[in-house]
């Protein structure tokens, strides 16, 4: 069941598994790159930096929103990505 309400902007369930890295989850680095995959509609919330495969994690979409509510990119089309230079900067969107 897809949950969408005034407080939940995504057309995906809160428990959707999304890709991120340990540095985002432990809050040592911010989310500066968001990818909405064209192939499967999956989401990636990354730092924009290179990372080790061992740092990759699957977490619930809701956890990402709780970590950083400024990822207000629910309307990002599949096959697009958004980047920003720092938290608080505007998101720049483009096709992958």
Helices and strands as residue ranges (DSSP letters): E 17-21, H 22-25, E 33-36, E 43-46, G 53-55, E 56-60, H 61-67, E 80-83, E 92-95
